[in-house]
Amino acid sequence: MRVDSRTADTYFNSTIEDFAADVLAGITFLKKQPEVDGQRIGLIGHSLGGMIAPMVAAKSNDVVFAVLLAGSVLPPRDISQMQSGQMLRAKGLSEDKVRRLLNSSLVLYDRLAAGEDNTSLREELREFIKLQIPAEITLTPEQLDEALKQEMNIARSRFSTFLHTYDPHVVMRQVKCPMLAMNGSLDHAVTARENLEEIEKTLSAAGNLDVAVIEFYGLNHFFQVAKTGSPFEIAQIEETISPKVLQIMTGWIRLHVGLDK
């Protein structure tokens, strides 16, 4: 999800529970519209939206289906560790070094979430940021200072401190409506196999058996046909979203709202 700098303060002073409340208000509004069939309201959420959609579906009986595009049931803390690990391995670091750095980063972000701020912490965070910068990117000292400032502000925001301890499993177990979860095999932000398997397992264990999970080969986080899935590749891809994804999603929705019976 991209955030305009003009709304960043409002965004990071909110939590995904606030965003879920906005969606619930939107559903209430839709039900009052004469042109809307209140019996066929569903949700489609991408990335963070794929974490918000189950929160809404768990609270509202008006949601008759949910589609998660690169959504996750794994705790955001774990996803962040996976992402950092990928970046560190791409720099050629050994598994032992990666493991030690990730463990140290957990302690570091715990300190940030607790509001700690001192020279030692800033230097540790600066070094961790530098290690994750791709080799093809060079930051000036001024740019690195700005990146450090932004990272500290985000890490201590309401948005991040909420996610730091949030476990989506709790909400996912409460979702009773049909769900379709899809990921691209080249998604480096929300890895496909781990998340799809966990979504299916969590819902099935909770008694929701109307669940479909699909991994699309060769698609990135935005469901574009890609070569590497790297974030730096996205701007070079003209495709908005794979037509195959739209076709499958549309067919599944039509079936579940009774349009193809």
VOBA-1610 file (N, C-alpha, C; in pm, whole numbers, padded with zeros to 5 digits, always signed):
BEGIN
Met+00084-00119+00000Met+00000+00000+00000Met+00088+00125+00000Arg+00067+00214-00093Arg+00144+00337-00099Arg+00073+00447-00019Val+00151+00529+00047Val+00095+00634+00130Val+00151+00767+00084Asp+00063+00859+00046Asp+00103+00993+00007Asp+00162+01064+00128Ser+00269+01141+00106Ser+00336+01208+00217Ser+00243+01302+00292Arg+00143+01355+00222Arg+00049+01447+00285Arg-00044+01378+00384Thr-00059+01248+00370Thr-00149+01173+00460Thr-00073+01074+00548Ala+00061+01078+00540Ala+00141+00980+00614Ala+00118+00988+00764Asp+00107+01109+00819Asp+00088+01123+00963Asp-00042+01056+01007Thr-00150+01081+00932Thr-00278+01019+00966Thr-00269+00868+00952Tyr-00205+00820+00846Tyr-00193+00677+00820Tyr-00120+00606+00933Phe-00003+00655+00969Phe+00078+00586+01069Phe+00031+00610+01212Asn-00063+00701+01231Asn-00125+00718+01361Asn-00255+00640+01371Ser-00280+00557+01270Ser-00396+00468+01268Ser-00346+00324+01278Thr-00438+00232+01299Thr-00404+00090+01298Thr-00494+00019+01198Ile-00465-00107+01170Ile-00549-00178+01074Ile-00689-00201+01132Glu-00704-00194+01263Glu-00838-00199+01322Glu-00919-00075+01283Asp-00852+00040+01274Asp-00918+00162+01229Asp-00963+00147+01084Phe-00875+00087+01002Phe-00909+00068+00861Phe-01025-00030+00845Ala-01026-00133+00930Ala-01136-00230+00927Ala-01268-00161+00963Ala-01263-00070+01059Ala-01383+00005+01098Ala-01434+00089+00980Asp-01341+00145+00902Asp-01381+00221+00783Asp-01454+00132+00683Val-01403+00009+00664Val-01466-00084+00571Val-01606-00123+00620Leu-01618-00147+00748Leu-01749-00180+00804Leu-01848-00067+00782Ala-01803+00056+00796Ala-01890+00172+00770Ala-01928+00177+00622Gly-01834+00139+00536Gly-01863+00134+00392Gly-01969+00031+00359Ile-01965-00083+00427Ile-02065-00187+00404Ile-02203-00138+00448Thr-02208-00072+00562Thr-02335-00016+00610Thr-02392+00082+00509Phe-02304+00163+00451Phe-02347+00260+00349Phe-02399+00187+00224Leu-02328+00086+00178Leu-02368+00014+00058Leu-02505-00051+00074Lys-02531-00107+00191Lys-02659-00175+00214Lys-02778-00080+00202Lys-02754+00049+00218Lys-02861+00147+00211Lys-02887+00196+00069Gln-02799+00155-00024Gln-02814+00202-00162Gln-02910+00111-00239Pro-03011+00169-00303Pro-03112+00087-00371Pro-03057+00003-00485Glu-02947+00047-00545Glu-02891-00027-00659Glu-02797-00139-00616Val-02775-00154-00485Val-02682-00255-00434Val-02760-00371-00374Asp-02723-00493-00414Asp-02782-00613-00356Asp-02709-00642-00225Gly-02774-00615-00114Gly-02712-00633+00017Gly-02680-00776+00052Gln-02731-00871-00027Gln-02704-01013-00003Gln-02581-01061-00081Arg-02518-00970-00156Arg-02403-01011-00239Arg-02284-00917-00219Ile-02262-00875-00098Ile-02149-00788-00067Ile-02030-00874-00025Gly-01918-00853-00092Gly-01796-00927-00060Gly-01677-00834-00052Leu-01564-00890-00016Leu-01442-00811+00001Leu-01329-00866-00084Ile-01251-00776-00142Ile-01126-00812-00209Ile-01017-00725-00148Gly-00918-00789-00086Gly-00811-00713-00022Gly-00675-00756-00072His-00590-00658-00104His-00455-00687-00152His-00352-00652-00045Ser-00257-00742-00022Ser-00145-00720+00070Ser-00197-00687+00210Leu-00175-00566+00260Leu-00228-00530+00391Leu-00381-00539+00390Gly-00443-00507+00277Gly-00587-00522+00265Gly-00631-00666+00281Gly-00540-00759+00248Gly-00567-00900+00266Gly-00560-00943+00412Met-00507-00856+00497Met-00509-00879+00640Met-00631-00812+00704Ile-00674-00701+00641Ile-00789-00627+00693Ile-00920-00699+00658Ala-00928-00756+00539Ala-01052-00822+00495Ala-01101-00928+00593Pro-01015-01017+00644Pro-01063-01115+00743Pro-01113-01050+00872Met-01053-00938+00913Met-01099-00867+01032Met-01243-00822+01014Val-01274-00773+00893Val-01409-00726+00864Val-01505-00844+00851Ala-01462-00947+00779Ala-01548-01065+00758Ala-01582-01134+00890Ala-01488-01129+00986Ala-01512-01191+01116Ala-01616-01115+01198Lys-01631-00986+01167Lys-01723-00901+01246Lys-01858-00880+01179Ser-01865-00903+01048Ser-01988-00869+00975Ser-02050-00991+00908Asn-02175-01016+00938Asn-02248-01124+00871Asn-02291-01083+00730Asp-02271-00956+00695Asp-02308-00906+00562Asp-02204-00942+00457Val-02085-00984+00499Val-01979-01022+00405Val-02001-01167+00363Val-02031-01188+00235Val-02063-01324+00190Val-01944-01395+00124Phe-01836-01323+00099Phe-01714-01386+00050Phe-01597-01291+00073Ala-01477-01347+00073Ala-01355-01266+00085Ala-01249-01322-00008Val-01185-01233-00081Val-01074-01269-00169Val-00948-01201-00117Leu-00845-01281-00089Leu-00719-01227-00040Leu-00615-01236-00151Leu-00569-01120-00195Leu-00462-01113-00296Leu-00332-01081-00223Ala-00243-01178-00214Ala-00118-01161-00139Ala-00145-01122+00005Gly-00254-01178+00061Gly-00283-01157+00201Gly-00207-01259+00284Ser-00207-01239+00415Ser-00130-01330+00499Ser-00198-01357+00631Val-00179-01477+00683Val-00223-01510+00817Val-00103-01521+00911Leu+00017-01512+00854Leu+00137-01512+00937Leu+00152-01376+01005Pro+00199-01371+01128Pro+00217-01244+01197Pro+00307-01149+01117Pro+00272-01020+01109Pro+00354-00923+01037Pro+00500-00925+01080Arg+00522-00951+01207Arg+00659-00960+01259Arg+00737-01070+01186Asp+00671-01184+01163Asp+00737-01295+01093Asp+00760-01261+00946Ile+00663-01194+00884Ile+00677-01156+00744Ile+00794-01060+00727Ser+00804-00964+00819Ser+00915-00868+00815Ser+01049-00940+00825Gln+01056-01042+00910Gln+01179-01120+00924Gln+01213-01194+00795Met+01110-01249+00730Met+01131-01318+00602Met+01185-01221+00496Gln+01125-01102+00489Gln+01167-01003+00390Gln+01311-00959+00415Ser+01343-00933+00540Ser+01479-00892+00574Ser+01578-01003+00543Gly+01538-01127+00572Gly+01625-01240+00544Gly+01656-01253+00396Gln+01556-01230+00311Gln+01577-01237+00167Gln+01677-01131+00122Met+01663-01011+00176Met+01753-00902+00137Met+01896-00931+00183Leu+01909-00984+00303Leu+02042-01013+00356Leu+02109-01126+00279Arg+02032-01228+00243Arg+02089-01339+00166Arg+02131-01291+00026Ala+02053-01196-00029Ala+02087-01141-00161Ala+02220-01067-00158Lys+02262-01025-00039Lys+02392-00957-00026Lys+02506-01058-00010Gly+02471-01188-00011Gly+02574-01291-00003Gly+02614-01330+00138Leu+02535-01292+00239Leu+02569-01326+00377Leu+02537-01473+00405Ser+02616-01533+00492Ser+02595-01673+00527Ser+02468-01689+00608Glu+02414-01811+00613Glu+02293-01837+00688Glu+02313-01808+00837Asp+02431-01838+00887Asp+02459-01811+01028Asp+02457-01661+01055Lys+02515-01584+00966Lys+02517-01438+00980Lys+02376-01382+00968Val+02300-01433+00873Val+02162-01387+00854Val+02081-01415+00979Arg+02095-01535+01034Arg+02018-01572+01153Arg+02052-01481+01272Arg+02181-01453+01290Arg+02221-01368+01402Arg+02172-01224+01384Leu+02175-01175+01261Leu+02127-01039+01235Leu+01977-01028+01256Leu+01903-01129+01213Leu+01758-01127+01230Leu+01719-01133+01377Asn+01789-01214+01453Asn+01762-01221+01597Asn+01791-01087+01664Ser+01900-01023+01622Ser+01934-00893+01678Ser+01831-00787+01639Ser+01778-00799+01515Ser+01679-00701+01468Ser+01549-00710+01548Leu+01512-00831+01592Leu+01392-00846+01674Leu+01405-00767+01804Val+01521-00778+01867Val+01546-00703+01990Val+01547-00553+01961Leu+01608-00516+01848Leu+01616-00377+01809Leu+01478-00315+01791Tyr+01390-00385+01721Tyr+01257-00330+01696Tyr+01168-00337+01819Asp+01196-00431+01911Asp+01127-00430+02040Asp+01162-00301+02116Arg+01288-00264+02111Arg+01332-00141+02180Arg+01269-00018+02116Leu+01261-00017+01985Leu+01198+00096+01916Leu+01049+00105+01951Ala+00981-00010+01949Ala+00838-00012+01981Ala+00812+00035+02123Ala+00910+00013+02212Ala+00897+00056+02351Ala+00930+00203+02369Gly+00971+00270+02259Gly+00998+00413+02265Gly+01142+00451+02293Glu+01232+00352+02295Glu+01372+00382+02324Glu+01435+00463+02210Asp+01521+00555+02245Asp+01589+00637+02145Asp+01721+00687+02205Asn+01832+00633+02154Asn+01964+00681+02197Asn+02063+00659+02084Thr+02184+00708+02102Thr+02286+00700+01997Thr+02316+00557+01957Ser+02327+00467+02056Ser+02359+00328+02028Ser+02251+00263+01942Leu+02126+00286+01978Leu+02014+00229+01903Leu+02013+00282+01760Arg+02033+00410+01743Arg+02033+00470+01610Arg+02142+00411+01522Glu+02259+00389+01580Glu+02369+00332+01502Glu+02342+00188+01463Glu+02281+00111+01554Glu+02245-00028+01521Glu+02143-00031+01408Leu+02044+00056+01415Leu+01941+00060+01311Leu+02000+00106+01179Arg+02090+00203+01183Arg+02155+00252+01061Arg+02228+00138+00990Glu+02302+00058+01068Glu+02377-00053+01009Glu+02285-00159+00951Phe+02172-00184+01019Phe+02077-00284+00970Phe+02013-00237+00840Ile+01982-00107+00831Ile+01926-00051+00708Ile+02027-00064+00594Lys+02152-00032+00621Lys+02256-00039+00518Lys+02272-00181+00464Leu+02262-00280+00553Leu+02278-00418+00511Leu+02167-00464+00417Gln+02049-00401+00428Gln+01935-00444+00347Gln+01923-00369+00215Ile+02004-00267+00194Ile+01999-00191+00069Ile+02061-00275-00043Pro+01990-00298-00152Pro+02045-00377-00264Pro+02177-00319-00315Ala+02260-00407-00366Ala+02393-00367-00410Ala+02389-00260-00518Glu+02281-00262-00600Glu+02273-00167-00711Glu+02227-00028-00668Ile+02192-00013-00540Ile+02146+00115-00488Ile+02253+00177-00399Thr+02286+00303-00425Thr+02383+00375-00343Thr+02316+00496-00280Leu+02319+00503-00147Leu+02261+00615-00076Leu+02370+00708-00026Thr+02346+00838-00039Thr+02437+00936+00019Thr+02419+00934+00170Pro+02515+00988+00246Pro+02496+00996+00392Pro+02368+01069+00430Glu+02333+01171+00354Glu+02211+01247+00382Glu+02087+01160+00359Gln+02089+01081+00250Gln+01976+00993+00221Gln+01963+00883+00327Leu+02077+00834+00373Leu+02075+00731+00477Leu+02020+00789+00608Asp+02058+00914+00638Asp+02004+00980+00757Asp+01853+00994+00748Glu+01803+01028+00630Glu+01660+01042+00610Glu+01589+00908+00623Ala+01652+00803+00567Ala+01595+00669+00578Ala+01589+00624+00724Leu+01692+00657+00800Leu+01696+00624+00943Leu+01584+00697+01017Lys+01568+00824+00988Lys+01464+00903+01053Lys+01325+00846+01025Gln+01300+00814+00898Gln+01170+00759+00859Gln+01145+00624+00926Glu+01248+00539+00928Glu+01232+00406+00987Glu+01202+00415+01136Met+01267+00507+01205Met+01242+00523+01348Met+01100+00575+01373Asn+01057+00670+01293Asn+00922+00725+01308Asn+00815+00620+01282Ile+00837+00541+01177Ile+00741+00436+01143Ile+00738+00328+01251Ala+00855+00286+01296Ala+00864+00177+01394Ala+00797+00211+01526Arg+00790+00340+01558Arg+00730+00381+01685Arg+00588+00434+01669Ser+00533+00425+01547Ser+00398+00473+01522Ser+00294+00376+01576Arg+00169+00422+01590Arg+00059+00334+01632Arg+00042+00221+01531Phe+00058+00253+01404Phe+00042+00154+01297Phe+00138+00037+01318Ser+00265+00067+01339Ser+00366-00039+01350Ser+00365-00109+01484Thr+00343-00035+01592Thr+00343-00100+01723Thr+00226-00197+01736Phe+00113-00167+01670Phe+00002-00262+01669Phe+00042-00388+01595Leu+00098-00372+01475Leu+00136-00488+01394Leu+00248-00569+01459His+00328-00504+01541His+00443-00569+01603His+00401-00688+01688Thr+00281-00683+01746Thr+00236-00792+01832Thr+00109-00860+01780Tyr+00065-00822+01660Tyr-00061-00873+01606Tyr-00043-01012+01547Asp-00136-01103+01579Asp-00137-01237+01522Asp-00268-01258+01446Pro-00264-01258+01312Pro-00386-01271+01230Pro-00460-01403+01247His-00393-01504+01305His-00459-01633+01323His-00588-01619+01404Val-00585-01534+01506Val-00699-01519+01596Val-00824-01478+01519Val-00808-01379+01430Val-00920-01331+01350Val-00958-01432+01242Met-00858-01489+01177Met-00884-01581+01067Met-00970-01700+01112Arg-00951-01745+01235Arg-01030-01858+01286Arg-01177-01824+01300Gln-01210-01695+01301Gln-01349-01651+01318Gln-01421-01628+01185Val-01349-01640+01074Val-01408-01615+00943Val-01487-01737+00898Lys-01615-01720+00872Lys-01702-01831+00831Lys-01744-01825+00685Cys-01724-01710+00621Cys-01765-01697+00480Cys-01664-01765+00388Pro-01703-01799+00264Pro-01609-01857+00168Pro-01490-01762+00144Met-01373-01822+00123Met-01253-01741+00101Met-01169-01798-00013Leu-01120-01707-00097Leu-01024-01740-00202Leu-00896-01664-00172Ala-00785-01736-00159Ala-00655-01673-00131Ala-00560-01704-00245Met-00495-01599-00299Met-00407-01617-00414Met-00275-01542-00390Asn-00168-01601-00438Asn-00035-01540-00431Asn+00042-01570-00557Gly+00140-01487-00586Gly+00231-01513-00697Gly+00356-01583-00646Ser+00410-01673-00726Ser+00529-01748-00684Ser+00652-01660-00669Leu+00651-01541-00735Leu+00764-01449-00726Leu+00738-01334-00629Asp+00642-01354-00541Asp+00611-01252-00441Asp+00716-01258-00330His+00800-01154-00319His+00902-01150-00216His+00852-01082-00089Ala+00739-01014-00098Ala+00684-00944+00019Ala+00602-01038+00106Val+00515-01118+00041Val+00432-01216+00113Val+00451-01349+00040Thr+00542-01429+00090Thr+00578-01552+00020Thr+00458-01645+00006Ala+00444-01701-00112Ala+00323-01774-00149Ala+00300-01901-00069Arg+00394-01992-00074Arg+00368-02125-00020Arg+00339-02123+00130Glu+00424-02052+00207Glu+00405-02049+00352Glu+00269-01990+00389Asn+00232-01880+00322Asn+00108-01812+00357Asn-00015-01887+00312Leu-00014-01940+00191Leu-00131-02012+00141Leu-00156-02138+00223Glu-00051-02211+00255Glu-00067-02332+00335Glu-00122-02299+00473Glu-00075-02189+00531Glu-00117-02152+00665Glu-00262-02102+00666Ile-00301-02028+00561Ile-00440-01982+00550Ile-00535-02101+00541Glu-00503-02195+00454Glu-00589-02312+00436Glu-00596-02395+00564Lys-00483-02415+00628Lys-00479-02495+00751Lys-00558-02428+00863Thr-00542-02296+00877Thr-00608-02224+00986Thr-00760-02225+00969Leu-00807-02197+00848Leu-00952-02195+00824Leu-01012-02334+00835Ser-00945-02432+00782Ser-00997-02570+00788Ser-01007-02618+00932Ala-00905-02587+01011Ala-00905-02629+01152Ala-01019-02563+01230Ala-01060-02442+01183Ala-01168-02369+01250Ala-01305-02408+01196Gly-01309-02500+01099Gly-01436-02549+01047Gly-01485-02484+00920Asn-01407-02392+00863Asn-01444-02329+00737Asn-01381-02410+00623Leu-01465-02486+00554Leu-01415-02574+00449Leu-01432-02518+00309Asp-01497-02401+00296Asp-01514-02339+00164Asp-01397-02243+00141Val-01281-02302+00119Val-01156-02226+00106Val-01081-02275-00017Ala-01037-02182-00099Ala-00955-02216-00216Ala-00826-02134-00210Val-00714-02199-00234Val-00586-02128-00237Val-00518-02159-00370Ile-00459-02055-00431Ile-00397-02071-00562Ile-00263-01997-00564Glu-00159-02064-00607Glu-00029-02001-00630Glu-00008-01988-00780Phe+00014-01867-00827Phe+00035-01841-00970Phe+00184-01835-00999Tyr+00227-01924-01087Tyr+00369-01929-01122Tyr+00409-01804-01201Gly+00520-01744-01163Gly+00578-01633-01240Gly+00515-01497-01218Leu+00431-01483-01114Leu+00369-01354-01086Leu+00430-01295-00959Asn+00438-01161-00955Asn+00498-01094-00840Asn+00393-01054-00737His+00430-00966-00646His+00340-00923-00538His+00216-00853-00592Phe+00227-00791-00709Phe+00113-00720-00768Phe+00045-00803-00877Phe+00077-00931-00882Phe+00017-01025-00976Phe+00044-00986-01122Gln+00163-00934-01144Gln+00211-00907-01279Gln+00305-01020-01321Val+00308-01050-01450Val+00405-01147-01500Val+00544-01084-01485Ala+00632-01152-01415Ala+00762-01095-01381Ala+00874-01196-01405Lys+00996-01147-01401Lys+01113-01234-01417Lys+01176-01269-01283Thr+01185-01169-01194Thr+01252-01191-01067Thr+01161-01165-00946Gly+01062-01080-00963Gly+00977-01041-00851Gly+01034-00928-00768Ser+01151-00879-00806Ser+01214-00770-00732Ser+01129-00643-00737Pro+01122-00566-00627Pro+01048-00440-00628Pro+01098-00342-00734Phe+01226-00353-00768Phe+01285-00262-00866Phe+01243-00298-01009Glu+01184-00416-01025Glu+01139-00461-01156Glu+00998-00410-01188Ile+00922-00378-01084Ile+00780-00345-01100Ile+00758-00228-01195Ala+00837-00123-01181Ala+00818-00002-01262Ala+00843-00029-01411Gln+00911-00139-01441Gln+00943-00170-01581Gln+00836-00258-01646Ile+00737-00300-01569Ile+00633-00390-01620Ile+00509-00309-01658Glu+00464-00322-01781Glu+00348-00246-01828Glu+00216-00306-01779Glu+00213-00436-01762Glu+00091-00504-01721Glu+00046-00457-01583Thr-00084-00430-01568Thr-00138-00391-01438Thr-00160-00513-01350Ile-00228-00612-01404Ile-00253-00737-01333Ile-00278-00846-01438Ser-00235-00965-01409Ser-00251-01075-01504Ser-00399-01102-01532Pro-00439-01106-01659Pro-00578-01138-01694Pro-00623-01273-01639Lys-00529-01365-01624Lys-00564-01498-01572Lys-00613-01488-01428Val-00550-01400-01351Val-00591-01380-01212Val-00733-01324-01208Leu-00759-01225-01292Leu-00892-01163-01297Leu-00999-01264-01339Gln-00963-01348-01436Gln-01059-01448-01485Gln-01096-01547-01375Ile-00996-01600-01306Ile-01021-01698-01202Ile-01097-01635-01085Met-01056-01514-01046Met-01122-01446-00935Met-01268-01416-00969Thr-01292-01368-01090Thr-01429-01337-01131Thr-01517-01462-01133Gly-01462-01570-01187Gly-01538-01695-01192Gly-01573-01746-01054Trp-01477-01737-00961Trp-01501-01785-00824Trp-01607-01699-00756Ile-01600-01566-00776Ile-01699-01476-00713Ile-01837-01502-00769Arg-01848-01514-00900Arg-01979-01538-00963Arg-02041-01666-00909Leu-01962-01768-00892Leu-02012-01895-00839Leu-02064-01878-00696His-01990-01799-00615His-02023-01789-00474His-02133-01685-00444Val-02171-01605-00542Val-02285-01514-00519Val-02406-01561-00600Gly-02396-01680-00659Gly-02510-01740-00727Gly-02539-01689-00866Leu-02440-01630-00933Leu-02464-01580-01069Leu-02443-01687-01175Asp-02376-01795-01140Asp-02348-01900-01239Asp-02418-02031-01204Lys-02522-02022-01123Lys-02595-02144-01090Lys-02707-02169-01190
//
